Amino acid sequence: MRGARFRFVGFGLLGTISLLAGCSEELGPEVMPTTRVQGSVTVAGRPVTSGWIEFIPIEGTVGNMRSARIGRDGSFRVDRVAVGKLAVGVANVPPRAVMTSFGPVSLGLFNGMRTPIRRTIPGGSVTRVDLDLAEEAQAYQGIIEAMKRPMAGPGG
């Protein structure tokens, strides 16, 4: 009788472990593919020397917002950035306008969630992202101007 009870407890314990192992696969955390991103932030070729760069998942990309301090040379490195479509912004940079050959560029345009910068970050071990905020401002201005133009009607 004692041996039967031991087998019953053993099978019960084995069954519980098997059940828990199966549940952990089904109910575990969702895997979020991430990568390391490194690069630089400049304005008309001159480094942004302070502040933070932010990577914000958008349009169905699964992941968390990640940020990194921008070094005195404009460089940054951030781990666990979501793979997919992201908004890229800067924070705690001087909001004043910086004069460039394109005209004045306000760094406040690229602050956090309002930033017009979009990048698709591929999977892999390291992705390089180099941003020139003067070029990004010029591209954004071009989009705004194009949106203001009247669209041609059916006749022309």
N, C-alpha and C positions, 0 to 999 in steps of 0.2 A: 504494500500500500504506500509505503514511504517513497519508493522509487517512482510510482505513478504520479504522486503529488509533485515531485521534483521535475518530472518531464512536463507536467501541466504548467508549472510556473515558468520553466525554461522556454516552452513554446509561447506562452503569453508574453514574456519579456522580448523574445525574438520578434514576435508579431508587432509589438508596440514600437520597437526600434525600426523595423521595416516601414511601418506606417509613418513615423516621424520623418524618416529619411525621404520618403516619397513626397510628403507635404512640403518639406523645405525647398524642394526643387520647384514645386508649383506655386507656393506662396511666398517665396523669397523676394528680395528687392529686385526691381527691374534693373537690368544691366544698362548703364548709360555709357556708350562709347565716348572716350575722351582722348585728348592728346596734349602735348606740351606745345605752347606757342611762344615764339621769341621773335624779337624784331626791334624796330625803332620807331619813334614818333618825332617828326620834324615839322617845321613851318618854313616853306621855301628853302629847304636844305639846311636850316639851322635847327639844332636839337631843342626839343622841349625839355627843360632841365628839372622839372618837378611835376608832382601830381601823380595820378593813377590812370592806368588804362583799364577799361572794363569790357568784358565779353559777355553779351546778354543773349541767351537763346531766344529765337523768334520763329514764327511760322511753323510750329509743330516740332521743332528741335527739342529733344528731351535732354535736360541737364540743368545745372545751376549756374547763376551768374558767377563769374570768376574775375578777379582783378589782381593787378600787380603794380607795384611802385615803379614809376619811370625814373631811371637813373639820370645823373647829371649829364651824361652823354646822349640822352634820349633813348637809351636801350631799355628793354624790359624782358622778362621771362616769367611765364605763368603756367602752372601745371593744372591738369584735370579740366581743360577747356572742352566743352561739349563739341562733338563732331556734328556738323550740319550748318544751317543758316543762322548767322549771328548778327546782332547790332554791335558795333564797336564804338565805344565812347571814351571820353576822358573826363576826369573829375579832379577838382582841386588844382586846376591850372589857372593862371591869371586870366580873367575874363576880358581883359582889354584887347583892343584890336591890334593886330600886328601888321605893319606895312609890308607888302610884297609887290612884285611886279604885276600881280593880278589886281592890286588894290588892297584895301584893308581887309584883314581876315579876323573875325571875332572868334576866339577859341570857345566862347560860351555856346556857339552853335553845336558843338560836339559833346555837350554835357549829357551823360547818362542815357536815359530812355529816349530823349528827343533827338539823339544823333541821327543824321541821315546816312552814316557809313554802314554798309552791309558787306559782309564777307561770308563765303561758304568755306568752312574749315573741313578739310578732308581728314580721314583717319590716317594713322601712321604714328611714328614715334615723335617726330618734331615737325611743326609747320612754321614757316617764316612769314611774318606779316610786317611790312614796312609801310608806315603811313606818313604822307606829307599832307598836313592839314590845309595848306594853301591849295594844293591840287584837288583835295576833296571838296573844299569850299567852291572852287571854280566849277567842278563837275555838278555840284548841287545847284549852283546858280544857273547853270545851263538847263537843268531839269525844270527849275522854277520858271525860267523864261519860256521854255517850250510849252509848258502848261498854260501860260497866259495867252499864247497865240491862238487866234480863232482857227477852228478846224475848217477845212474846205468842205463845202456842201456837195450835194450830188452832182451839181453842174460844173464843179471846177475847183 
